[in-house]
């Protein structure tokens, strides 16, 4: 496995937008020369948001953080990538957004643009094609909208997507599907900072052992592969 690129950590534990190289890697089947059956990536995005806009569409939002973890079927994290992203259409974060996510203006001011961040994500992925999942469909819709506005032809987005919330709900038979509620269903507490991409992705990974693998695979590809011709239109708001 190539030396991975991770976002540096600030003293307060948050990721900075400037990636760093590290020689310390988690040994994985890939790094030992044995490829996993199908690499699985969990993604969580944070986006610009406001409390004074009644109808929020993903077409009004821009990604301000990408958090991604490569996991085993049982949710063990093998590798991870995290970066802040600098919005272009509305570069000044709202006070509501900063309070909700903890992402500061200076974090995004010095971050790569969306196009640059996706290029870095592809480099980190290193050709490990498989499946990517998110907790709900919001992240897929937001990526699709961003690709309409700023096409990247990302190799990462050429992979099939799965809404992990759906097979988890089918497996566990509960209507309470918010991330922290899902964790609590298994007597787990959220670890890290809520509404932070990389921390949300790590916590979603902890739910993988509680998702029936066959139900998961049956849900793959329901929304199709993202292309620059996809329409991301739709009401944003809470992830669903």
N, C-alpha and C positions, 0 to 999 in steps of 0.2 A: 504494500500500500504506500502510496506517495505520502510525503510529509503533509499533514492536513493543515488547513488554514482555519483558525478559530478567531473569534472576536476576543480582544483582550479584556480582562476584568478590571473594573475600577475598585478602589478600596471599599466601596459600599456594596460590592458583589454584583453590580449590574455590568452587562456587557457593553463595551464601547464599540464605536462604529469602525475602528481601525483594526483590521485583522492582523494577527501575528502568526508566525510560524513556530511550531513546537515540535520537538523530537520525541516527546512523550506521548505515545499513542496507546489506546486500549487494544490489546491483541485480539484479533477477530479471525474468523475462518478465512476471510480474504487475505489478511496479512500473513497467515500461515500457509498460503498457497492452496487452500481448499475453498472454492466458491460456494456460498450459501445457495440453496435451491432458488431463491428469488429475493434479492435485496428488498427490504421494506423500509421506507422513509416516512417519518411522521413530521408534518409541518404545522406550525401555527404562525399566523400573521397578525400583526397589529397595524392599525390604520388610523389615518386622521379622522377625528370625530368631533362632534359639537353637541351641546345640550340645548341649543336654541334653534335647531332645525327640525321641524316636525317630521318631515319625510326625508329619510337619509337613504340614498341609493348608493350602491357600490361604485357607480359611475362618478359620484361626487368625492369618493374617498381615494386616498393614495396609501400605499404600503409604507410604513415607517419602521417596521422590524420584521425580519425573517428569522424564525427559529426552526431548525431542522435536526432531527436525530435519526441515525441509522440503527435499526433495532432487529433483534431476533424475533422469532415467532412468539417467544415468551416475554418479550418486552425488555430484554437486556440491551442496554445502549452500547453499541460498538464504536460509534463515531458521532460527532456533532458539528454543526455549523451554525453560526449566529452572526448577524450584522444588523445595525440600524440602517435605514434607507432615507435618503434626503428627498422630500416631496418637492415637486416642481411647480404644480399649478397653484397650490396654496402652501408656500414654504413656512409660514408661521403657524406653529401649533396653537390650538386653543387652550385656554387654561383648564377647561374640562378634560381635554385629552391628556394633558400633562399630569393632572391629578389622578386620572383613571389608570394610566399605564406606568407612571413614574419616569417616562421618557422625557428628557429635557430638551429644550431648544438647541442647546449646544451639542447634544448628542447627534441630532439629525443634521445640523449645520455642517459638521465635519464628516458626515457619512457618504458613502457612494450613492450614486443615483440608482434607480431601479434597474436600468439596463446594465450598469456596472455590477450591481449586486447579483443579478442573475448570471452574469458571466463568471463571477467568483463561485457561485453555487454549483455551476456546471463543472468548474475546475476541481472543486472539492469532491464532487460526486465521482469524478475519475472514471466515467464509463460504466459505473455499477448500475446498470439498468434493471428496474424491477417495478415496484408499485409504490405510489405515495398515498398517504392517508391523512385525513384531518378530522377533527371532532366537529362534525356538521359540514354543510355545503358552502358556508360563507367563504372559506379560503379559496375554494375552487372558483367561485363566482368572482371574487376579487382579482385573482390571477387572470381570469378570462377578460375582465374589464381592463386591467393594466396592459394586457397584450394588445387590446384594441388600440389603446392610446400610445403605447411605447413598445412596439413589437421587438422581441428579443430572439425568436426562433430557438428558445432554450431547449437543450436536450432533456433537462429535468422535466419540463412540462410535456414532453413527448410520451411520458409514462402514463399508464392508466391510474385513475384516482379511485379511492374508496372513502365513503363517509363512514367512519368507524362507529359513529353513534348508532347507526342503524343495526349492524349485527350485534353490538353490545346490548341494545335494547331487546332484540329478539332472543338473545341468549339468556338474559337475566329477567325478562318479563316485568320491567318497571317503566313507569312513565316519567320518572324524574331523571332527566338525561343531561342536565347541566353538569359541567365537568366536576365541580366540587361535590355535587350531589351523587354523581356516579362513583367517585372515590369513597364517599361516606358509606355508600351501599356495601362496600367491601371493607368497612372499618379502616379506611385509609384517610389521612389528612393531607391536604395540599401542601407541597413542599416548595418553597420559593416565593416569588412575588406574583400574585394573580395579574392577568392581563399583560404579561410579559411573554413574548413569543417563545423564547427558548425554555423558560420555566413551564409554560403550558405544554409544550411539546414533550418535555421530560415526564410530566405528570400523566399525559395521555398514554405514554409508553407503559406506565405502571398498570394500566387497565388491559393491556394485551393478553395476559394470562386468563382473563375472564371473558374473552370473546371466542366463541366457537369458530374454529378455523374454516370449516366448510361454509358456515353462514357468511364469514368475512369474504371468502373468495367469490361467493355467489353475488355479493354486492359490488364487486369491482367493475368499474367502467360504466356505471349507471349514468353519469353525466357526460361521458365521452372525453376524448383527449382535447386539451386546449390548443386552439390555433389562433392566429391573429384575426381570423374571420369570425371567431365566436363573439356573441353578444354577452356582455357581463351585466346587462341591465337587470335591475331588481332591487327591492328594498333591502337595505343593509341592516343596521341595528344589531341586536345581539346575535351571536353566532348560533346557527340552527342546523 
